[in-house]
Amino acid sequence: MDVESDEDLSPEEKETRSRTIAKIKSLLSKSSVRSMAESMDAEQIDFSELDKELQQQERIMSFHQALATEASIKRNQVIAKAMSEC
């Protein structure tokens, strides 16, 4: 997966990326709620557990996004160095 750094993106691309991230987070949270509701009676759902799960999912997604951004920056630095040595 090729991920560009935010610096390389136009404002429109940044907005599109932001909307995509929001959609993915929403889908994950809905999936988690459905999964919990299927495994428990609706009256027994512990919303504090749900909140913890959603926070954990957001941390994981943020971590993956940060890693992808860092990898993209490093790739661009390596390319720039290689080009300057030519």
C-alpha angles and dihedrals in degrees: 000000000000112000121185122210116252089248090064094053130091118233089257092052091048090052091048091050091048092051091047091052091049091051092050092049090049092050091049093050092048090049091051092049092050092048092050093045091052093051096045137035110265091243092056098055110125104216093195088062090048091051091050091050093050091048090050091050091050091050091050092049092047090049092051091047091050091050092049091049092049091049090051092050092049091048091052091049092051091048092048091049092048091049093049091052092055 
